[in-house]
Amino acid sequence: MATDLRIGHRNENGQSFTLRVLTMNCWGLRVFSKFRQERMEAIAQEINKYHIVALQEVWSKDDFEAMRKIATELSYSHMFYSGVIGSGLCVFSQYPIVGTYFHQFMSSGGIFDMHKGDLFAGKGVGMCRLRLTNSGCHLSIYTSQTYSCFRDSQLFEIMQFIHYTRGTDLVIMCGDLNTYPKMIGLKLFTKCLQLQDSFFHGECTPSSCQQCQNCHTCDKRGNTFVKRTANPKRIDYLFYSPKASSGFAIVEKEYSHVMEEPIPSKGYNYSNHVGVEVKLKVRRDESAAQEILEGLSFIDNDENRSVLVEIQDNIHRKRIDLKKKNPLLSNEGIRWWFIVHLFKAMLCLALMSLVPPPITIIANVLWGILVCYWLRNFAGYVVQLSHLAAVESNFQDLNNYLGRNGPLMPSPVNPGVMYP
């Protein structure tokens, strides 16, 4: 099937061609993902019909190699390795991959969410540069999966990465961004890079998208891996650049969801996400050529300021929430912990001769458990603070980018302050 597509995707005069692109979160975490190997094999069989495929949460190299053997029509592939267990990102293509690059996010998963794998994954954004044979066109496809707690910061890093590496005819950005259409990070992301969301059309806008039942890509009703109480949402996206400096332009697109139904003869779904398929009709039109921007595009300064105020407020709220959740981990809390610990040691020495040894042993074991729990919280607290420092650093960069004549906003809380 894919061979026929490759031959027949161009029109008779050779001026236009169609690309079938797929992005999907495969939910392939070891141990925690049900029927992982069976689902990966079923997904690999389905992706043979596409020209370009970007997958997320393919954590196991064995799963990636098994998918390569099954997806025989996709001759070229690349897996982005990062962190301890990888980035979970990979790309399959019918076209030659002539270059790859990966950027790891400054902020990653928290220590309290080890079961999600984000802390060990080293998540980031990956880029594959493709040469579309017989058309003279080059395409850069970017794929990523953001962590919900730091999505605004990570989206800005994706913006920077795409801006400095997008020197090709066409750009596609896709993945599980863990971001709703109306959220500020995605709005800034699309405006600054001038990419278009493949879902939106004349009757659908970001303000009405969440009410549209056809848009949900995760936790959809009827999925065998989704709880009945879960809220369906749209967090998987595919963006594209409508025009390029060389004259190539995307003149038509068709958006659809795939792999929504259970796997035939299995009784369970391909993943807890659905696949997002977009058909892009590309045409060479010299009149459509435009210059590649030298810098990030600017929104109106008043709108910039409102965006930055909201981001800065989010950073401040996260610091306050972190301190409220961990009152014993502030400077004052640490001092009181050492005082209590010293008092306990002196009390144990004083009562050692009066209390029977078994009770002393039990008391020390309980105290050791409390100390381990405190140390665990302390480690998570430090990790969260380091992530906030990365977010604040990205905020400063964004502030400088959006201000034509200098920063629009004053500096936030000093990121160097470790214990608020």
C-alpha positions as CSV (number, residue, x, y, z in Angstrom):
1,M,0.0,0.0,0.0
2,A,2.7,2.5,0.9
3,T,4.6,1.8,-2.3
4,D,1.5,2.8,-4.3
5,L,1.2,6.0,-2.2
6,R,4.8,6.9,-2.9
7,I,4.4,6.6,-6.7
8,G,0.9,8.1,-6.9
9,H,1.1,11.0,-4.5
10,R,2.3,13.5,-7.2
11,N,0.0,14.9,-9.8
12,E,0.5,14.7,-13.5
13,N,2.4,17.9,-14.0
14,G,4.6,17.2,-11.0
15,Q,3.8,20.6,-9.3
16,S,2.0,19.2,-6.2
17,F,2.1,16.1,-4.0
18,T,0.4,14.8,-0.9
19,L,2.0,13.8,2.4
20,R,0.2,11.5,4.9
21,V,1.6,12.3,8.3
22,L,0.8,10.6,11.6
23,T,1.6,11.4,15.2
24,M,0.6,9.2,18.2
25,N,1.4,8.6,21.8
26,C,1.9,4.8,22.1
27,W,1.9,4.6,25.9
28,G,4.8,2.2,25.9
29,L,6.2,2.4,29.5
30,R,7.5,-0.9,30.8
31,V,5.7,-2.6,33.6
32,F,3.0,0.1,33.9
33,S,1.6,-0.2,30.3
34,K,-0.8,-3.0,29.7
35,F,-0.3,-5.3,26.7
36,R,2.7,-3.2,25.6
37,Q,4.3,-5.5,23.2
38,E,1.1,-6.6,21.5
39,R,0.0,-3.0,21.1
40,M,3.4,-1.9,19.6
41,E,3.2,-4.7,17.0
42,A,-0.3,-3.7,16.1
43,I,0.7,0.0,15.8
44,A,3.7,-0.9,13.6
45,Q,1.4,-2.7,11.2
46,E,-0.9,0.3,10.9
47,I,1.8,2.9,10.3
48,N,2.9,1.2,7.0
49,K,0.3,3.3,5.1
50,Y,1.9,6.7,6.0
51,H,4.7,8.7,4.5
52,I,6.0,10.2,7.8
53,V,5.2,8.9,11.3
54,A,6.2,10.5,14.7
55,L,5.7,8.4,17.8
56,Q,5.9,9.3,21.5
57,E,6.4,7.1,24.6
58,V,8.3,4.3,22.8
59,W,10.6,3.9,25.7
60,S,12.0,0.4,25.0
61,K,14.7,0.0,22.3
62,D,13.4,-3.6,21.8
63,D,10.0,-2.2,21.0
64,F,11.5,0.2,18.5
65,E,13.5,-2.5,16.8
66,A,10.5,-4.7,16.6
67,M,8.4,-1.9,15.0
68,R,11.2,-1.3,12.5
69,K,11.0,-5.0,11.4
70,I,7.2,-4.8,11.0
71,A,7.0,-1.4,9.3
72,T,8.9,-2.6,6.3
73,E,7.5,0.2,4.0
74,L,9.1,2.9,6.2
75,S,12.7,2.4,5.1
76,Y,14.2,5.1,7.3
77,S,13.8,5.6,11.1
78,H,15.5,7.2,14.0
79,M,15.1,6.9,17.8
80,F,16.2,9.8,20.0
81,Y,18.2,8.6,23.0
82,S,18.3,10.7,26.2
83,G,18.4,10.3,29.9
84,V,18.4,6.9,31.6
85,I,15.5,5.2,29.7
86,G,15.5,7.4,26.5
87,S,13.3,10.2,25.4
88,G,10.5,8.0,24.1
89,L,10.5,9.8,20.7
90,C,11.1,8.2,17.3
91,V,10.4,9.0,13.7
92,F,9.6,6.6,10.8
93,S,9.8,7.8,7.2
94,Q,9.5,6.7,3.6
95,Y,12.0,9.4,2.7
96,P,15.7,9.6,3.5
97,I,16.6,11.1,6.9
98,V,19.6,13.3,6.1
99,G,20.1,14.8,9.5
100,T,18.9,14.5,13.2
101,Y,19.3,16.6,16.3
102,F,17.9,16.5,19.8
103,H,17.5,19.1,22.6
104,Q,16.9,18.0,26.2
105,F,14.6,20.2,28.3
106,M,16.1,22.1,31.2
107,S,13.2,21.0,33.4
108,S,11.9,17.5,33.6
109,G,9.7,15.2,35.7
110,G,9.4,15.4,39.5
111,I,10.8,12.9,42.0
112,F,7.2,12.2,43.2
113,D,6.1,11.0,39.8
114,M,8.7,8.2,39.3
115,H,6.0,5.9,38.0
116,K,5.5,8.2,35.0
117,G,9.1,7.9,34.0
118,D,9.7,11.6,33.3
119,L,12.4,12.0,35.9
120,F,14.6,9.3,34.2
121,A,13.6,10.0,30.6
122,G,15.4,13.1,29.8
123,K,12.6,14.5,27.7
124,G,13.1,17.0,25.0
125,V,12.4,17.9,21.3
126,G,13.8,15.9,18.4
127,M,14.3,17.0,14.8
128,C,14.7,14.9,11.6
129,R,15.5,16.5,8.3
130,L,14.0,14.6,5.4
131,R,14.7,14.9,1.7
132,L,11.5,14.4,-0.2
133,T,12.7,12.5,-3.3
134,N,11.5,13.5,-6.8
135,S,10.2,16.9,-5.5
136,G,13.4,18.9,-4.7
137,C,11.8,19.7,-1.3
138,H,13.3,19.3,2.2
139,L,11.2,19.0,5.3
140,S,12.0,19.2,9.0
141,I,9.8,17.3,11.3
142,Y,9.9,18.0,15.0
143,T,8.4,15.8,17.7
144,S,8.2,16.2,21.5
145,Q,6.3,15.3,24.6
146,T,6.1,17.9,27.3
147,Y,5.7,17.3,31.1
148,S,2.4,18.9,32.3
149,C,4.0,20.7,35.3
150,F,6.5,22.6,33.2
151,R,4.8,22.8,29.8
152,D,5.1,26.6,29.4
153,S,8.8,26.5,29.9
154,Q,9.3,23.5,27.7
155,L,7.1,25.0,24.9
156,F,9.4,28.0,24.9
157,E,12.4,25.8,24.5
158,I,10.7,24.1,21.6
159,M,10.1,27.5,20.1
160,Q,13.8,28.4,20.3
161,F,14.9,25.0,19.0
162,I,12.6,25.2,15.9
163,H,13.6,28.8,15.2
164,Y,17.3,28.1,15.1
165,T,17.1,24.8,13.2
166,R,14.2,25.3,10.7
167,G,16.3,26.1,7.6
168,T,14.3,23.8,5.3
169,D,11.5,24.3,2.8
170,L,8.7,23.0,5.1
171,V,8.3,22.5,8.9
172,I,6.0,20.1,10.8
173,M,5.8,20.1,14.6
174,C,3.8,17.3,16.2
175,G,3.5,15.4,19.5
176,D,1.8,15.1,22.8
177,L,2.2,18.6,24.3
178,N,0.1,18.0,27.4
179,T,-1.4,21.4,26.7
180,Y,-5.0,22.5,26.0
181,P,-5.8,24.6,23.0
182,K,-6.8,27.7,25.1
183,M,-3.7,27.6,27.3
184,I,-1.3,30.6,27.1
185,G,1.8,28.5,26.3
186,L,0.3,27.1,23.1
187,K,-1.0,30.5,22.0
188,L,2.4,32.0,22.3
189,F,3.9,28.9,20.7
190,T,1.8,29.2,17.5
191,K,2.0,33.0,17.2
192,C,5.8,33.3,17.5
193,L,6.6,30.5,15.1
194,Q,3.8,31.3,12.7
195,L,2.8,27.6,12.5
196,Q,-0.8,26.6,11.9
197,D,-2.7,24.0,13.9
198,S,-3.9,21.4,11.5
199,F,-7.2,20.8,13.5
200,F,-8.7,24.3,13.2
201,H,-11.0,25.3,10.3
202,G,-13.6,27.9,9.6
203,E,-16.2,26.7,12.0
204,C,-13.8,25.8,14.9
205,T,-11.7,28.2,17.0
206,P,-9.5,27.7,20.0
207,S,-12.3,29.0,22.3
208,S,-14.8,26.4,21.1
209,C,-12.4,23.5,20.5
210,Q,-12.8,21.8,23.9
211,Q,-16.6,21.6,23.3
212,C,-16.1,19.8,20.0
213,Q,-16.3,16.0,20.6
214,N,-14.3,15.3,17.5
215,C,-11.1,17.0,18.8
216,H,-10.4,14.8,21.8
217,T,-7.2,12.7,21.5
218,C,-6.7,11.4,25.0
219,D,-9.0,9.7,27.6
220,K,-11.8,9.3,25.0
221,R,-15.0,7.6,26.1
222,G,-15.0,3.9,25.3
223,N,-11.2,3.4,25.4
224,T,-10.4,0.2,27.3
225,F,-7.5,1.9,29.1
226,V,-9.4,4.9,30.3
227,K,-11.4,5.3,33.5
228,R,-15.0,6.2,33.2
229,T,-14.4,9.3,35.4
230,A,-11.6,10.6,33.2
231,N,-12.2,13.8,31.2
232,P,-11.5,13.5,27.5
233,K,-9.1,16.2,26.2
234,R,-7.1,17.3,23.2
235,I,-3.4,17.4,24.0
236,D,-1.9,15.8,20.8
237,Y,-1.1,18.3,18.0
238,L,0.3,18.6,14.5
239,F,1.4,22.1,13.4
240,Y,2.8,23.0,9.9
241,S,4.3,26.0,8.2
242,P,1.9,27.0,5.4
243,K,4.7,28.5,3.2
244,A,8.4,28.4,2.7
245,S,11.0,30.7,1.2
246,S,11.7,28.3,-1.7
247,G,8.2,28.5,-3.0
248,F,6.6,25.4,-1.6
249,A,3.3,25.9,0.1
250,I,0.7,23.7,1.8
251,V,-2.5,24.5,0.0
252,E,-4.8,21.9,1.5
253,K,-5.0,19.8,4.6
254,E,-7.3,17.1,5.9
255,Y,-7.4,16.2,9.6
256,S,-8.6,13.0,11.1
257,H,-8.3,10.6,14.0
258,V,-7.1,7.0,13.5
259,M,-6.8,3.8,15.6
260,E,-9.7,4.8,17.7
261,E,-11.4,1.4,17.7
262,P,-10.0,-1.6,19.6
263,I,-7.4,-3.8,17.8
264,P,-9.2,-6.5,15.8
265,S,-9.4,-9.8,17.6
266,K,-7.7,-8.4,20.7
267,G,-10.5,-6.5,22.5
268,Y,-8.3,-3.6,23.7
269,N,-7.2,-0.3,22.1
270,Y,-3.9,0.6,20.5
271,S,-3.2,3.2,23.2
272,N,-4.9,5.5,25.7
273,H,-4.4,8.2,23.0
274,V,-5.7,8.1,19.4
275,G,-3.5,8.7,16.3
276,V,-3.7,12.1,14.6
277,E,-3.5,11.8,10.8
278,V,-3.1,14.9,8.6
279,K,-3.0,14.8,4.8
280,L,-1.0,17.8,3.5
281,K,-1.2,18.8,-0.2
282,V,2.0,20.6,-1.1
283,R,2.4,22.6,-4.2
284,R,5.3,24.5,-5.7
285,D,4.2,28.1,-6.3
286,E,6.9,30.7,-6.8
287,S,4.4,33.5,-6.0
288,A,4.0,31.9,-2.5
289,A,7.7,32.4,-1.6
290,Q,8.4,34.4,1.5
291,E,11.5,35.3,3.4
292,I,12.5,33.3,6.5
293,L,12.2,35.4,9.5
294,E,15.5,36.5,11.1
295,G,14.0,36.4,14.6
296,L,10.9,35.3,16.4
297,S,7.9,37.1,15.2
298,F,6.4,39.6,17.5
299,I,2.9,40.0,18.8
300,D,1.6,43.4,19.8
301,N,3.4,44.7,22.9
302,D,0.2,45.0,24.9
303,E,-0.6,41.4,24.2
304,N,3.0,40.4,25.0
305,R,2.7,42.1,28.4
306,S,-0.5,40.3,29.3
307,V,1.1,37.0,28.3
308,L,4.2,37.6,30.4
309,V,2.1,38.8,33.4
310,E,0.2,35.5,33.3
311,I,3.4,33.4,33.0
312,Q,5.0,35.3,35.9
313,D,1.9,34.9,38.1
314,N,2.0,31.1,37.4
315,I,5.7,31.0,38.5
316,H,4.8,32.9,41.7
317,R,1.9,30.6,42.5
318,K,4.0,27.5,42.0
319,R,6.5,28.8,44.5
320,I,3.8,29.6,47.0
321,D,2.2,26.2,46.5
322,L,5.5,24.4,46.9
323,K,6.2,26.2,50.2
324,K,2.7,25.5,51.5
325,K,3.0,21.8,50.7
326,N,6.4,21.5,52.3
327,P,6.4,23.9,55.3
328,L,9.2,21.9,57.0
329,L,11.5,22.3,54.1
330,S,12.0,26.1,54.2
331,N,14.9,27.7,56.0
332,E,13.0,27.9,59.2
333,G,11.6,24.4,58.9
334,I,15.1,23.0,58.3
335,R,16.4,24.7,61.5
336,W,13.5,23.4,63.6
337,W,14.1,19.9,62.2
338,F,17.7,19.9,63.4
339,I,16.6,21.2,66.8
340,V,14.0,18.5,67.2
341,H,16.6,15.9,66.0
342,L,19.1,17.1,68.6
343,F,16.5,17.1,71.3
344,K,15.5,13.5,70.4
345,A,19.2,12.4,70.6
346,M,19.6,13.9,74.1
347,L,16.3,12.4,75.2
348,C,17.3,9.0,74.1
349,L,20.6,9.2,75.9
350,A,18.8,10.3,79.1
351,L,16.2,7.6,79.0
352,M,18.4,4.8,77.7
353,S,18.9,3.5,81.2
354,L,15.2,3.7,82.1
355,V,13.5,2.3,79.0
356,P,13.8,-1.4,78.1
357,P,15.9,-2.1,75.0
358,P,13.1,-3.4,72.8
359,I,11.1,-0.2,73.2
360,T,14.3,1.8,72.4
361,I,14.8,-0.2,69.2
362,I,11.2,0.2,68.1
363,A,11.4,4.0,68.8
364,N,14.6,4.3,66.7
365,V,13.1,2.3,63.8
366,L,10.1,4.6,63.8
367,W,12.3,7.7,64.0
368,G,14.4,6.3,61.1
369,I,11.2,5.9,58.9
370,L,10.3,9.5,59.6
371,V,13.8,10.7,58.7
372,C,13.7,8.8,55.4
373,Y,10.3,10.3,54.6
374,W,11.6,13.8,55.4
375,L,14.7,13.2,53.2
376,R,12.5,12.0,50.3
377,N,10.4,15.1,50.6
378,F,13.6,17.3,50.8
379,A,15.0,15.7,47.6
380,G,11.7,16.3,45.8
381,Y,11.6,19.9,47.1
382,V,15.1,20.6,45.8
383,V,14.3,19.1,42.4
384,Q,11.1,21.2,42.1
385,L,13.1,24.3,43.0
386,S,15.7,23.6,40.4
387,H,12.9,23.2,37.8
388,L,11.4,26.5,38.9
389,A,14.8,28.1,38.4
390,A,14.8,26.7,34.8
391,V,11.3,28.1,34.2
392,E,12.4,31.5,35.5
393,S,15.4,31.4,33.2
394,N,13.2,30.7,30.2
395,F,10.9,33.5,31.3
396,Q,13.7,35.9,31.2
397,D,14.7,34.8,27.7
398,L,11.1,35.1,26.5
399,N,10.8,38.5,28.1
400,N,13.9,39.7,26.2
401,Y,12.7,38.1,22.9
402,L,9.2,39.7,23.0
403,G,10.5,43.2,24.0
404,R,11.7,44.9,20.9
405,N,13.5,47.6,22.9
406,G,14.4,45.7,26.0
407,P,12.5,43.6,28.5
408,L,8.8,44.2,28.9
409,M,8.6,43.0,32.5
410,P,10.7,43.3,35.6
411,S,12.7,40.3,36.8
412,P,10.8,37.6,38.7
413,V,11.8,36.2,42.1
414,N,15.6,35.6,42.2
415,P,16.1,32.0,40.8
416,G,19.2,31.7,42.8
417,V,17.3,31.6,46.1
418,M,17.2,27.9,46.8
419,Y,14.9,28.0,49.9
420,P,12.0,30.5,49.7
